[in-house]
Amino acid sequence: MKTGPIDFEDITLETLPFVQKLLFERNGTLHAYTEWKYGEQGPNGFHGIVALNGKEPVGCFGLMPKVLCSGETQILCGWFADWYITPSMRGSGLGTRLLKEITQKGYSLFFGHPGPRRASKICLQNGWHAIPFQSSRRFIVSPFSYYRRRTHYFVKQAFLVFQYYLEIRKSRKSYSALQTSFVQYNRVYFADQNLDWLRLQPVNPKVKRTYGDWSGKKVFIHYCDDILPSGEVRRRILLIENIQQYPQDIVSFFVETKKHAVDYMEIFTTDKFTDAVLENAGAVRFPESPIVWYGNDDKAQDASIQGLDRENWLYLAGHIS
């Protein structure tokens, strides 16, 4: 591609077709998904930028508008998404330019979850910071069938199952001990979450998705179940409410999950108390790249982040093998 001056345009209804083209090129992302996120039904606010080489789109950096609450203070911020450079422009520095461009307009505070190691590295080299604590946990309903799908070697399968049960038994505490082990502090959280809008998120036709809600004595949980092309059913937790009031409810929820056709469940949190409760109930950690933030407000590092808050937590709108 002949490269000329790169122009940066805001993502609007007029430039949305450029973003749809780029994201389909990236991994077959459904046009309907991009429309759902950045179109008329999406949240209001600055949605990021698209890079143009003449009339040809060569990169984009999307943003999801959010409101971070700390006490009575509300901070407009953006959660970055869909950071993509077309192959012909890779190595040109355009990815870093896009990163810098978004931080110069729109919001004073930014969050994001760059999955690839290289993307995380670019962020950390350009003034972004990793959230100090985050935890992704997985509750496996049937370890034997779960690991049988992932390895054909019986010895390795048996070792992984043994390792899973060993990890569960490492640190069990009473709930009263858990509640006194963690200092309570003023919550910093994202407000105005729109579950109705989120539940309209398009997914690959190979996936069948349903949403559900569960309530215990005090705790409320919102989740979705995906039947994946492999036949597995994955449950992902969107939001857990009131866990501090009655953490015992989590065990009841896990027991209830076992009664349904769910193979495994995944939960994300940046709250240490919630993480300890999940561990106590039998959910094990799995590694993920860090959530990063950028801005001049240190409150960002204390943000209570759950699956609902993460832009990419439910994404299944691209190619699926």
Secondary structure per residue as TSV (DSSP state, phi and psi in degrees):
chain	resnum	aa	ss	phi	psi
A	1	M	-	360.0	132.2
A	2	K	-	-73.3	124.2
A	3	T	-	-100.8	126.0
A	4	G	-	-117.6	-162.1
A	5	P	-	-60.1	137.6
A	6	I	E	-93.2	127.8
A	7	D	E	-105.3	143.1
A	8	F	E	-112.0	124.5
A	9	E	E	-119.0	144.2
A	10	D	E	-64.0	149.3
A	11	I	-	-77.4	113.4
A	12	T	-	-133.5	-178.4
A	13	L	T	-61.3	-30.7
A	14	E	T	-73.7	-35.9
A	15	T	T	-95.8	-2.5
A	16	L	H	-55.6	-39.3
A	17	P	H	-59.0	-31.7
A	18	F	H	-64.1	-43.4
A	19	V	H	-66.2	-41.1
A	20	Q	H	-60.3	-41.0
A	21	K	H	-64.0	-45.0
A	22	L	H	-64.8	-44.2
A	23	L	H	-73.1	-28.9
A	24	F	H	-68.0	-39.1
A	25	E	H	-63.2	-36.4
A	26	R	H	-61.0	-55.7
A	27	N	H	-157.8	29.5
A	28	G	-	74.0	24.3
A	29	T	-	-56.3	129.9
A	30	L	-	-58.0	134.8
A	31	H	H	-57.8	-34.7
A	32	A	H	-64.3	-33.3
A	33	Y	H	-66.1	-46.3
A	34	T	H	-64.1	-38.0
A	35	E	H	-64.3	-44.0
A	36	W	H	-58.9	-39.3
A	37	K	H	-80.5	-44.4
A	38	Y	H	-110.8	-1.6
A	39	G	S	-87.6	-159.3
A	40	E	T	-64.7	-28.3
A	41	Q	T	-85.3	-11.0
A	42	G	S	-74.3	170.1
A	43	P	-	-64.6	147.1
A	44	N	S	-76.5	144.8
A	45	G	S	139.7	-176.2
A	46	F	-	-72.6	123.3
A	47	H	-	-103.4	7.0
A	48	G	E	105.0	-162.5
A	49	I	E	-137.9	157.6
A	50	V	E	-123.3	139.4
A	51	A	E	-98.0	132.5
A	52	L	E	-121.1	131.4
A	53	N	E	-103.9	95.8
A	54	G	T	69.6	-119.1
A	55	K	T	-104.3	7.7
A	56	E	E	-102.1	124.3
A	57	P	E	-72.3	130.8
A	58	V	E	-123.7	-4.4
A	59	G	E	-177.0	159.7
A	60	C	E	-152.4	160.5
A	61	F	E	-147.0	101.8
A	62	G	E	-86.4	157.9
A	63	L	E	-136.2	138.6
A	64	M	E	-103.3	116.8
A	65	P	E	-64.7	136.8
A	66	K	E	-142.1	164.8
A	67	V	E	-123.4	120.4
A	68	L	E	-97.4	127.0
A	69	C	E	-107.3	132.8
A	70	S	E	-136.2	100.8
A	71	G	T	64.0	-125.6
A	72	E	T	-89.1	-4.8
A	73	T	E	-87.3	133.9
A	74	Q	E	-119.5	129.8
A	75	I	E	-119.8	121.0
A	76	L	E	-72.2	132.0
A	77	C	E	-147.0	171.2
A	78	G	E	-126.9	139.6
A	79	W	E	-104.3	119.1
A	80	F	E	-79.4	150.2
A	81	A	E	-152.2	157.5
A	82	D	E	55.0	50.8
A	83	W	E	-84.7	105.2
A	84	Y	E	-141.6	138.9
A	85	I	E	-122.4	131.7
A	86	T	-	-64.4	144.9
A	87	P	G	-51.4	-37.2
A	88	S	G	-66.8	-15.5
A	89	M	G	-107.9	1.1
A	90	R	T	-70.9	141.1
A	91	G	T	88.4	-2.2
A	92	S	T	-89.8	-7.6
A	93	G	T	88.5	3.4
A	94	L	H	-65.1	-35.0
A	95	G	H	-59.8	-44.3
A	96	T	H	-67.1	-38.5
A	97	R	H	-61.3	-42.1
A	98	L	H	-63.1	-41.8
A	99	L	H	-59.2	-44.1
A	100	K	H	-70.4	-36.2
A	101	E	H	-61.3	-44.5
A	102	I	H	-68.2	-30.0
A	103	T	H	-78.3	-6.1
A	104	Q	T	-98.9	0.0
A	105	K	S	-152.0	156.8
A	106	G	S	93.0	-56.9
A	107	Y	-	-143.6	160.5
A	108	S	S	-96.1	-9.6
A	109	L	E	-142.2	137.4
A	110	F	E	-134.2	149.8
A	111	F	E	-131.6	161.5
A	112	G	E	-173.1	164.4
A	113	H	-	-130.1	81.3
A	114	P	-	-73.0	112.2
A	115	G	-	-69.1	-53.1
A	116	P	S	-62.9	142.5
A	117	R	H	-58.5	-39.3
A	118	R	H	-63.0	-40.1
A	119	A	H	-65.1	-42.0
A	120	S	H	-60.3	-42.6
A	121	K	H	-62.9	-42.7
A	122	I	H	-60.8	-42.9
A	123	C	H	-60.8	-49.7
A	124	L	H	-66.3	-25.4
A	125	Q	H	-80.9	-10.7
A	126	N	T	-119.8	34.5
A	127	G	T	91.6	2.3
A	128	W	-	-84.1	158.6
A	129	H	E	-129.0	146.8
A	130	A	E	-81.5	140.3
A	131	I	-	-59.5	131.3
A	132	P	S	-59.0	-36.4
A	133	F	-	-136.4	130.6
A	134	Q	-	-149.3	154.0
A	135	S	E	-146.3	128.4
A	136	S	E	-111.1	124.3
A	137	R	E	-124.4	150.8
A	138	R	E	-128.9	126.9
A	139	F	E	-105.1	115.0
A	140	I	E	-98.3	117.6
A	141	V	S	-68.5	-45.0
A	142	S	-	-130.6	93.4
A	143	P	H	-56.0	-35.8
A	144	F	H	-63.5	-48.9
A	145	S	H	-71.2	-34.8
A	146	Y	H	-60.4	-50.5
A	147	Y	H	-77.6	-23.0
A	148	R	H	-64.7	-33.6
A	149	R	H	-69.9	-23.0
A	150	R	H	-103.3	-8.9
A	151	T	-	-153.3	140.3
A	152	H	S	-94.0	1.4
A	153	Y	-	-97.2	116.7
A	154	F	H	-60.6	-41.4
A	155	V	H	-62.8	-44.1
A	156	K	H	-65.4	-40.3
A	157	Q	H	-60.1	-45.8
A	158	A	H	-63.6	-39.3
A	159	F	H	-63.6	-43.9
A	160	L	H	-65.1	-38.9
A	161	V	H	-64.6	-45.0
A	162	F	H	-60.9	-43.6
A	163	Q	H	-62.4	-38.9
A	164	Y	H	-62.5	-49.7
A	165	Y	H	-66.5	-34.7
A	166	L	H	-63.7	-41.2
A	167	E	H	-65.7	-37.4
A	168	I	H	-60.7	-39.2
A	169	R	T	-85.4	-1.9
A	170	K	S	-60.3	-50.0
A	171	S	-	-139.9	87.0
A	172	R	-	-101.3	130.5
A	173	K	-	-129.7	160.2
A	174	S	-	-72.4	154.8
A	175	Y	H	-67.8	-29.6
A	176	S	H	-65.8	-36.9
A	177	A	H	-67.2	-39.5
A	178	L	H	-62.2	-43.1
A	179	Q	H	-67.9	-24.8
A	180	T	H	-94.9	-6.0
A	181	S	H	-86.2	-18.2
A	182	F	S	-120.9	130.0
A	183	V	-	-72.9	132.0
A	184	Q	-	-82.5	141.8
A	185	Y	-	-143.6	166.4
A	186	N	-	-62.4	130.4
A	187	R	-	-76.2	137.4
A	188	V	E	-112.5	120.9
A	189	Y	E	-147.9	163.2
A	190	F	E	-86.9	133.7
A	191	A	E	-103.5	172.8
A	192	D	-	57.2	41.9
A	193	Q	-	-74.0	133.6
A	194	N	-	-108.3	91.9
A	195	L	H	-65.2	-36.5
A	196	D	H	-61.8	-43.3
A	197	W	H	-67.1	-42.8
A	198	L	H	-60.1	-37.8
A	199	R	T	-71.2	-6.2
A	200	L	T	-92.2	2.6
A	201	Q	-	-60.4	122.1
A	202	P	-	-68.5	145.1
A	203	V	-	-129.7	162.9
A	204	N	-	-54.2	136.7
A	205	P	T	-58.2	-17.5
A	206	K	T	-74.7	-11.8
A	207	V	-	-108.5	135.6
A	208	K	E	-107.7	118.7
A	209	R	E	-115.7	137.1
A	210	T	E	-133.1	153.9
A	211	Y	E	-114.2	152.0
A	212	G	E	-149.4	165.0
A	213	D	E	-132.2	146.1
A	214	W	E	-136.2	141.5
A	215	S	E	-131.9	137.5
A	216	G	-	-106.5	-147.7
A	217	K	S	-68.5	-39.8
A	218	K	S	-131.6	-28.4
A	219	V	-	-89.4	139.7
A	220	F	E	-119.7	135.2
A	221	I	E	-130.6	131.6
A	222	H	E	-111.8	136.7
A	223	Y	E	-149.9	171.7
A	224	C	E	-135.5	148.7
A	225	D	E	-114.0	130.1
A	226	D	E	-115.9	124.2
A	227	I	E	-88.7	109.1
A	228	L	-	-82.8	162.1
A	229	P	T	-56.2	-26.5
A	230	S	T	-71.7	-12.9
A	231	G	S	97.8	-14.1
A	232	E	-	-68.4	151.0
A	233	V	E	-112.2	117.3
A	234	R	E	-108.0	128.8
A	235	R	E	-103.4	128.5
A	236	R	E	-119.1	131.8
A	237	I	E	-84.9	127.2
A	238	L	E	-87.0	-46.3
A	239	L	E	-155.1	133.9
A	240	I	E	-116.2	125.1
A	241	E	E	-113.6	139.9
A	242	N	-	68.7	27.5
A	243	I	T	-65.3	-28.2
A	244	Q	T	-66.8	-28.6
A	245	Q	T	-76.1	-34.1
A	246	Y	-	-155.5	75.1
A	247	P	T	-62.1	-21.6
A	248	Q	T	-58.2	-24.5
A	249	D	H	-59.6	-27.2
A	250	I	H	-61.1	-40.4
A	251	V	H	-61.5	-42.0
A	252	S	H	-61.4	-39.6
A	253	F	H	-66.0	-42.3
A	254	F	H	-63.0	-40.7
A	255	V	H	-63.0	-42.4
A	256	E	H	-63.0	-39.4
A	257	T	H	-60.6	-37.7
A	258	K	H	-62.5	-23.6
A	259	K	T	-81.4	-10.6
A	260	H	S	-107.5	169.5
A	261	A	S	-80.2	62.6
A	262	V	-	-115.8	129.7
A	263	D	S	-86.6	-40.9
A	264	Y	E	-156.4	159.3
A	265	M	E	-129.3	140.8
A	266	E	E	-123.7	140.0
A	267	I	E	-138.2	137.6
A	268	F	E	-120.3	139.5
A	269	T	E	-154.2	154.1
A	270	T	S	-112.3	11.6
A	271	D	-	-101.3	121.3
A	272	K	H	-66.0	-35.0
A	273	F	H	-65.3	-48.7
A	274	T	H	-57.4	-42.4
A	275	D	H	-61.7	-41.4
A	276	A	H	-65.7	-37.4
A	277	V	H	-65.1	-42.8
A	278	L	H	-63.4	-41.6
A	279	E	H	-62.0	-44.0
A	280	N	H	-62.2	-30.1
A	281	A	H	-84.6	-7.9
A	282	G	T	111.0	14.4
A	283	A	-	-92.6	133.7
A	284	V	E	-104.3	153.8
A	285	R	E	-74.8	147.7
A	286	F	-	-136.5	147.8
A	287	P	-	-74.5	143.9
A	288	E	-	-145.5	154.4
A	289	S	-	-65.5	156.0
A	290	P	-	-76.8	147.8
A	291	I	-	-69.5	135.3
A	292	V	E	-121.1	157.8
A	293	W	E	-140.5	159.3
A	294	Y	E	-144.2	134.8
A	295	G	E	149.9	-171.6
A	296	N	S	-109.8	18.0
A	297	D	-	-119.0	108.6
A	298	D	G	-66.8	-11.3
A	299	K	G	-59.9	-24.6
A	300	A	G	-57.9	-36.5
A	301	Q	G	-71.3	-13.7
A	302	D	G	-101.5	9.3
A	303	A	E	-62.5	133.9
A	304	S	E	-83.2	108.1
A	305	I	-	-114.4	129.2
A	306	Q	B	-121.6	179.3
A	307	G	G	-55.8	-38.5
A	308	L	G	-57.1	-32.5
A	309	D	G	-81.3	-21.6
A	310	R	-	-83.2	124.6
A	311	E	T	-59.3	-36.1
A	312	N	T	-100.0	8.1
A	313	W	T	-64.0	-37.8
A	314	L	T	-107.5	6.7
A	315	Y	-	-64.6	118.4
A	316	L	-	-145.0	43.4
A	317	A	-	-106.2	6.2
A	318	G	S	-109.4	-161.6
A	319	H	-	-61.0	137.1
A	320	I	-	-132.1	124.6
A	321	S	-	-81.7	360.0
